[in-house]
Amino acid sequence: MTETQFTRDEVDPIKPFAVLHHVDEIRDGEELVERYNYIVYEFESEEGFLTARTYLNEIDIVSIFGPFTSRDMIKSVDAPALETGAIDYFKRRFRQIDRFDPNTKSGNGYKTIWRWSAGA
């Protein structure tokens, strides 16, 4: 018989300093054209700033943006500990992690960098 293990949040190497819930609506007069309901995660360390977003209609996918120099300076920076820590945090919570990359050849600019597998 396999022993059941309980893992608490304390095992996360890094935690977001902010988790924000946003709803953006685009209207044409009174008509609702588009609605975006999403949660934003913000991480920061000495290395830089990283943000991520999950849309509530696709709650099992999170997309990361960054790392950047800081929250106020959106310039790409090499921040391996910040990036790895955030990705590990998301692996415990989501089935898929995408990265926004404007150079990606796919039409939407996102590239899947990790996907949960039942054998993992």
Backbone as JSON Lines, residues from 0, in Angstrom:
{"i":0,"aa":"M","n":[0.84,-1.18,0.0],"ca":[0.0,0.0,0.0],"c":[0.89,1.25,0.0]}
{"i":1,"aa":"T","n":[0.56,2.22,-0.84],"ca":[1.33,3.45,-0.95],"c":[0.98,4.39,0.2]}
{"i":2,"aa":"E","n":[2.01,5.0,0.76],"ca":[1.79,5.94,1.85],"c":[1.36,7.29,1.27]}
{"i":3,"aa":"T","n":[0.3,7.85,1.81],"ca":[-0.19,9.16,1.38],"c":[0.66,10.24,2.01]}
{"i":4,"aa":"Q","n":[1.05,11.22,1.19],"ca":[1.86,12.34,1.69],"c":[1.08,13.63,1.51]}
{"i":5,"aa":"F","n":[1.21,14.51,2.46],"ca":[0.58,15.82,2.41],"c":[1.68,16.86,2.31]}
{"i":6,"aa":"T","n":[1.62,17.7,1.27],"ca":[2.63,18.73,1.07],"c":[1.98,20.09,1.21]}
{"i":7,"aa":"R","n":[2.55,20.93,2.06],"ca":[2.0,22.27,2.28],"c":[2.71,23.29,1.41]}
{"i":8,"aa":"D","n":[2.15,24.5,1.39],"ca":[2.71,25.59,0.59],"c":[4.13,25.96,0.99]}
{"i":9,"aa":"E","n":[4.57,25.59,2.18],"ca":[5.91,25.98,2.64],"c":[7.02,25.41,1.76]}
{"i":10,"aa":"V","n":[6.73,24.4,0.93],"ca":[7.76,23.82,0.09],"c":[8.08,24.69,-1.12]}
{"i":11,"aa":"D","n":[7.25,25.68,-1.41],"ca":[7.5,26.55,-2.57],"c":[8.76,27.37,-2.33]}
{"i":12,"aa":"P","n":[9.69,27.34,-3.31],"ca":[10.95,28.08,-3.16],"c":[10.74,29.6,-3.21]}
{"i":13,"aa":"I","n":[9.67,30.03,-3.84],"ca":[9.35,31.45,-3.96],"c":[7.83,31.57,-4.02]}
{"i":14,"aa":"K","n":[7.32,32.66,-3.51],"ca":[5.88,32.9,-3.54],"c":[5.64,34.28,-4.14]}
{"i":15,"aa":"P","n":[4.49,34.45,-4.81],"ca":[4.2,35.77,-5.36],"c":[4.01,36.79,-4.25]}
{"i":16,"aa":"F","n":[4.44,38.03,-4.5],"ca":[4.2,39.08,-3.52],"c":[2.82,39.69,-3.72]}
{"i":17,"aa":"A","n":[2.19,39.41,-4.87],"ca":[0.84,39.89,-5.13],"c":[0.1,38.88,-6.0]}
{"i":18,"aa":"V","n":[-1.17,38.67,-5.68],"ca":[-2.09,37.88,-6.5],"c":[-3.31,38.76,-6.67]}
{"i":19,"aa":"L","n":[-3.6,39.13,-7.91],"ca":[-4.65,40.11,-8.2],"c":[-5.69,39.51,-9.13]}
{"i":20,"aa":"H","n":[-6.96,39.86,-8.9],"ca":[-8.05,39.39,-9.75],"c":[-8.57,40.58,-10.55]}
{"i":21,"aa":"H","n":[-8.56,40.44,-11.88],"ca":[-9.01,41.52,-12.77],"c":[-10.14,41.04,-13.67]}
{"i":22,"aa":"V","n":[-11.01,41.96,-14.02],"ca":[-12.02,41.73,-15.05],"c":[-11.98,42.94,-15.97]}
{"i":23,"aa":"D","n":[-11.59,42.71,-17.23],"ca":[-11.56,43.78,-18.24],"c":[-12.69,43.53,-19.22]}
{"i":24,"aa":"E","n":[-13.41,44.59,-19.53],"ca":[-14.51,44.48,-20.49],"c":[-14.32,45.49,-21.62]}
{"i":25,"aa":"I","n":[-14.58,45.04,-22.82],"ca":[-14.55,45.91,-23.98],"c":[-15.98,46.02,-24.48]}
{"i":26,"aa":"R","n":[-16.45,47.25,-24.57],"ca":[-17.83,47.5,-24.98],"c":[-17.88,48.37,-26.21]}
{"i":27,"aa":"D","n":[-18.9,48.13,-27.0],"ca":[-19.24,48.99,-28.13],"c":[-20.6,49.58,-27.78]}
{"i":28,"aa":"G","n":[-20.57,50.78,-27.2],"ca":[-21.8,51.35,-26.66],"c":[-22.21,50.54,-25.44]}
{"i":29,"aa":"E","n":[-23.4,50.02,-25.47],"ca":[-23.9,49.17,-24.37],"c":[-23.57,47.69,-24.58]}
{"i":30,"aa":"E","n":[-23.16,47.34,-25.78],"ca":[-22.91,45.93,-26.12],"c":[-21.54,45.48,-25.61]}
{"i":31,"aa":"L","n":[-21.54,44.38,-24.85],"ca":[-20.29,43.77,-24.39],"c":[-19.69,42.99,-25.54]}
{"i":32,"aa":"V","n":[-18.49,43.39,-25.97],"ca":[-17.82,42.75,-27.1],"c":[-16.89,41.64,-26.61]}
{"i":33,"aa":"E","n":[-16.08,41.93,-25.59],"ca":[-15.17,40.94,-25.03],"c":[-15.08,41.14,-23.52]}
{"i":34,"aa":"R","n":[-14.81,40.04,-22.83],"ca":[-14.65,40.07,-21.37],"c":[-13.48,39.18,-21.0]}
{"i":35,"aa":"Y","n":[-12.54,39.73,-20.24],"ca":[-11.37,38.98,-19.78],"c":[-11.41,38.93,-18.25]}
{"i":36,"aa":"N","n":[-11.52,37.73,-17.71],"ca":[-11.6,37.5,-16.27],"c":[-10.35,36.69,-15.91]}
{"i":37,"aa":"Y","n":[-9.4,37.3,-15.19],"ca":[-8.11,36.64,-15.0],"c":[-7.47,36.98,-13.66]}
{"i":38,"aa":"I","n":[-6.52,36.14,-13.29],"ca":[-5.73,36.32,-12.07],"c":[-4.28,36.57,-12.47]}
{"i":39,"aa":"V","n":[-3.66,37.57,-11.84],"ca":[-2.27,37.93,-12.11],"c":[-1.43,37.58,-10.89]}
{"i":40,"aa":"Y","n":[-0.3,36.94,-11.13],"ca":[0.68,36.62,-10.1],"c":[1.91,37.48,-10.34]}
{"i":41,"aa":"E","n":[2.45,38.1,-9.29],"ca":[3.64,38.93,-9.43],"c":[4.72,38.44,-8.48]}
{"i":42,"aa":"F","n":[5.91,38.2,-9.04],"ca":[7.08,37.74,-8.29],"c":[8.18,38.78,-8.42]}
{"i":43,"aa":"E","n":[8.97,38.92,-7.36],"ca":[10.09,39.85,-7.41],"c":[11.22,39.32,-6.53]}
{"i":44,"aa":"S","n":[12.44,39.53,-7.02],"ca":[13.63,39.17,-6.24],"c":[14.72,40.15,-6.6]}
{"i":45,"aa":"E","n":[15.91,39.93,-6.05],"ca":[17.05,40.78,-6.38],"c":[17.37,40.68,-7.87]}
{"i":46,"aa":"E","n":[16.99,39.56,-8.49],"ca":[17.28,39.35,-9.91],"c":[16.36,40.13,-10.85]}
{"i":47,"aa":"G","n":[15.12,40.37,-10.41],"ca":[14.18,41.05,-11.28],"c":[12.73,40.83,-10.91]}
{"i":48,"aa":"F","n":[11.87,40.97,-11.91],"ca":[10.42,40.92,-11.75],"c":[9.84,39.97,-12.79]}
{"i":49,"aa":"L","n":[8.87,39.16,-12.39],"ca":[8.2,38.23,-13.29],"c":[6.72,38.26,-12.98]}
{"i":50,"aa":"T","n":[5.91,38.25,-13.99],"ca":[4.46,38.24,-13.8],"c":[3.87,37.07,-14.58]}
{"i":51,"aa":"A","n":[2.7,36.63,-14.19],"ca":[2.02,35.54,-14.87],"c":[0.52,35.77,-14.79]}
{"i":52,"aa":"R","n":[-0.18,35.16,-15.73],"ca":[-1.63,35.36,-15.82],"c":[-2.32,34.05,-16.14]}
{"i":53,"aa":"T","n":[-3.47,33.81,-15.48],"ca":[-4.33,32.69,-15.83],"c":[-5.73,33.23,-16.02]}
{"i":54,"aa":"Y","n":[-6.36,32.83,-17.11],"ca":[-7.73,33.23,-17.39],"c":[-8.66,32.22,-16.75]}
{"i":55,"aa":"L","n":[-9.73,32.69,-16.14],"ca":[-10.61,31.79,-15.4],"c":[-11.37,30.83,-16.31]}
{"i":56,"aa":"N","n":[-11.47,31.11,-17.59],"ca":[-12.1,30.16,-18.5],"c":[-11.11,29.07,-18.95]}
{"i":57,"aa":"E","n":[-9.81,29.24,-18.61],"ca":[-8.78,28.23,-18.87],"c":[-7.9,28.14,-17.62]}
{"i":58,"aa":"I","n":[-8.52,27.84,-16.5],"ca":[-7.87,27.94,-15.19],"c":[-6.71,26.95,-15.01]}
{"i":59,"aa":"D","n":[-6.57,25.96,-15.89],"ca":[-5.47,25.01,-15.74],"c":[-4.21,25.44,-16.51]}
{"i":60,"aa":"I","n":[-4.25,26.61,-17.16],"ca":[-3.1,27.11,-17.93],"c":[-2.67,28.45,-17.35]}
{"i":61,"aa":"V","n":[-1.36,28.62,-17.16],"ca":[-0.82,29.9,-16.72],"c":[0.23,30.33,-17.74]}
{"i":62,"aa":"S","n":[0.27,31.63,-18.0],"ca":[1.24,32.18,-18.95],"c":[2.16,33.15,-18.22]}
{"i":63,"aa":"I","n":[3.48,32.95,-18.38],"ca":[4.44,33.82,-17.7],"c":[4.98,34.87,-18.67]}
{"i":64,"aa":"F","n":[5.31,36.01,-18.09],"ca":[5.87,37.14,-18.83],"c":[7.12,37.58,-18.07]}
{"i":65,"aa":"G","n":[8.24,37.64,-18.74],"ca":[9.47,38.02,-18.07],"c":[10.41,36.84,-17.95]}
{"i":66,"aa":"P","n":[11.43,37.0,-17.16],"ca":[11.68,38.06,-16.17],"c":[12.16,39.37,-16.81]}
{"i":67,"aa":"F","n":[11.85,40.45,-16.09],"ca":[12.21,41.8,-16.5],"c":[13.09,42.43,-15.43]}
{"i":68,"aa":"T","n":[13.7,43.56,-15.79],"ca":[14.57,44.27,-14.85],"c":[13.83,44.62,-13.57]}
{"i":69,"aa":"S","n":[12.63,45.18,-13.71],"ca":[11.81,45.53,-12.54],"c":[10.37,45.68,-12.99]}
{"i":70,"aa":"R","n":[9.52,45.93,-12.04],"ca":[8.11,46.13,-12.33],"c":[7.91,47.35,-13.24]}
{"i":71,"aa":"D","n":[8.76,48.35,-13.09],"ca":[8.63,49.59,-13.85],"c":[9.48,49.62,-15.12]}
{"i":72,"aa":"M","n":[10.37,48.64,-15.28],"ca":[11.25,48.62,-16.45],"c":[11.12,47.27,-17.14]}
{"i":73,"aa":"I","n":[10.31,47.24,-18.2],"ca":[10.03,46.0,-18.9],"c":[11.14,45.73,-19.93]}
{"i":74,"aa":"K","n":[12.31,45.42,-19.4],"ca":[13.47,45.04,-20.22],"c":[13.87,43.63,-19.78]}
{"i":75,"aa":"S","n":[13.98,42.72,-20.73],"ca":[14.32,41.33,-20.39],"c":[15.64,41.26,-19.65]}
{"i":76,"aa":"V","n":[15.7,40.36,-18.68],"ca":[16.88,40.17,-17.86],"c":[17.05,38.68,-17.59]}
{"i":77,"aa":"D","n":[18.28,38.25,-17.39],"ca":[18.56,36.87,-17.02],"c":[18.38,36.74,-15.51]}
{"i":78,"aa":"A","n":[17.38,35.97,-15.09],"ca":[17.09,35.79,-13.67],"c":[16.74,34.33,-13.42]}
{"i":79,"aa":"P","n":[17.74,33.43,-13.48],"ca":[17.46,32.0,-13.41],"c":[16.79,31.53,-12.12]}
{"i":80,"aa":"A","n":[17.19,32.05,-10.98],"ca":[16.58,31.6,-9.72],"c":[15.12,32.06,-9.63]}
{"i":81,"aa":"L","n":[14.86,33.29,-10.03],"ca":[13.5,33.82,-10.02],"c":[12.62,33.02,-10.97]}
{"i":82,"aa":"E","n":[13.1,32.8,-12.17],"ca":[12.34,32.08,-13.18],"c":[12.07,30.63,-12.78]}
{"i":83,"aa":"T","n":[13.1,29.93,-12.32],"ca":[12.94,28.54,-11.89],"c":[12.01,28.43,-10.7]}
{"i":84,"aa":"G","n":[12.15,29.34,-9.74],"ca":[11.27,29.33,-8.57],"c":[9.82,29.54,-8.94]}
{"i":85,"aa":"A","n":[9.56,30.5,-9.82],"ca":[8.18,30.77,-10.24],"c":[7.61,29.58,-11.01]}
{"i":86,"aa":"I","n":[8.41,29.0,-11.91],"ca":[7.94,27.85,-12.67],"c":[7.64,26.68,-11.74]}
{"i":87,"aa":"D","n":[8.49,26.42,-10.76],"ca":[8.23,25.35,-9.78],"c":[6.94,25.63,-9.01]}
{"i":88,"aa":"Y","n":[6.72,26.89,-8.64],"ca":[5.49,27.29,-7.95],"c":[4.27,26.92,-8.82]}
{"i":89,"aa":"F","n":[4.34,27.25,-10.1],"ca":[3.21,27.0,-10.99],"c":[3.03,25.52,-11.31]}
{"i":90,"aa":"K","n":[4.1,24.75,-11.32],"ca":[3.97,23.31,-11.59],"c":[3.1,22.62,-10.55]}
{"i":91,"aa":"R","n":[3.07,23.14,-9.35],"ca":[2.24,22.56,-8.29],"c":[0.78,22.98,-8.41]}
{"i":92,"aa":"R","n":[0.48,23.93,-9.29],"ca":[-0.86,24.5,-9.32],"c":[-1.57,24.43,-10.68]}
{"i":93,"aa":"F","n":[-0.83,24.21,-11.75],"ca":[-1.4,24.25,-13.09],"c":[-0.98,23.04,-13.9]}
{"i":94,"aa":"R","n":[-1.76,22.72,-14.93],"ca":[-1.46,21.59,-15.81],"c":[-0.57,21.99,-16.98]}
{"i":95,"aa":"Q","n":[-0.52,23.3,-17.27],"ca":[0.3,23.76,-18.4],"c":[0.86,25.14,-18.11]}
{"i":96,"aa":"I","n":[2.13,25.33,-18.47],"ca":[2.79,26.64,-18.32],"c":[3.22,27.09,-19.7]}
{"i":97,"aa":"D","n":[2.75,28.27,-20.08],"ca":[3.14,28.88,-21.35],"c":[4.0,30.1,-21.05]}
{"i":98,"aa":"R","n":[4.79,30.49,-22.04],"ca":[5.6,31.7,-21.93],"c":[5.22,32.6,-23.1]}
{"i":99,"aa":"F","n":[5.02,33.88,-22.81],"ca":[4.78,34.82,-23.89],"c":[6.12,35.15,-24.53]}
{"i":100,"aa":"D","n":[6.18,34.98,-25.84],"ca":[7.39,35.27,-26.6],"c":[6.96,35.86,-27.94]}
{"i":101,"aa":"P","n":[7.15,37.16,-28.12],"ca":[6.7,37.78,-29.37],"c":[7.39,37.22,-30.61]}
{"i":102,"aa":"N","n":[8.5,36.5,-30.42],"ca":[9.23,35.91,-31.55],"c":[8.74,34.51,-31.89]}
{"i":103,"aa":"T","n":[7.79,33.99,-31.1],"ca":[7.25,32.65,-31.37],"c":[6.49,32.68,-32.69]}
{"i":104,"aa":"K","n":[6.66,31.65,-33.48],"ca":[6.04,31.59,-34.8],"c":[4.54,31.32,-34.75]}
{"i":105,"aa":"S","n":[4.03,30.83,-33.61],"ca":[2.59,30.57,-33.53],"c":[1.85,31.9,-33.55]}
{"i":106,"aa":"G","n":[0.61,31.85,-33.94],"ca":[-0.17,33.06,-34.12],"c":[-0.42,33.87,-32.86]}
{"i":107,"aa":"N","n":[-0.42,33.23,-31.69],"ca":[-0.79,33.96,-30.48],"c":[0.4,34.45,-29.65]}
{"i":108,"aa":"G","n":[1.61,34.1,-30.03],"ca":[2.8,34.58,-29.3],"c":[3.14,33.79,-28.05]}
{"i":109,"aa":"Y","n":[2.45,32.68,-27.79],"ca":[2.72,31.87,-26.61],"c":[3.36,30.55,-27.01]}
{"i":110,"aa":"K","n":[4.25,30.1,-26.15],"ca":[4.93,28.81,-26.36],"c":[4.79,28.01,-25.08]}
{"i":111,"aa":"T","n":[4.34,26.76,-25.18],"ca":[4.22,25.9,-24.01],"c":[5.61,25.46,-23.58]}
{"i":112,"aa":"I","n":[5.95,25.71,-22.3],"ca":[7.27,25.32,-21.79],"c":[7.19,24.13,-20.84]}
{"i":113,"aa":"W","n":[5.98,23.81,-20.37],"ca":[5.81,22.65,-19.48],"c":[4.35,22.21,-19.51]}
{"i":114,"aa":"R","n":[4.15,20.9,-19.49],"ca":[2.8,20.34,-19.45],"c":[2.82,19.15,-18.51]}
{"i":115,"aa":"W","n":[1.85,19.1,-17.61],"ca":[1.74,17.99,-16.67],"c":[1.46,16.71,-17.41]}
{"i":116,"aa":"S","n":[2.09,15.65,-16.92],"ca":[1.87,14.34,-17.5],"c":[1.55,13.37,-16.35]}
{"i":117,"aa":"A","n":[0.61,12.48,-16.58],"ca":[0.17,11.55,-15.53],"c":[1.3,10.7,-15.01]}
{"i":118,"aa":"G","n":[2.31,10.43,-15.82],"ca":[3.44,9.6,-15.39],"c":[4.5,10.35,-14.61]}
{"i":119,"aa":"A","n":[4.35,11.67,-14.54],"ca":[5.4,12.49,-13.88],"c":[5.28,12.46,-12.4]}
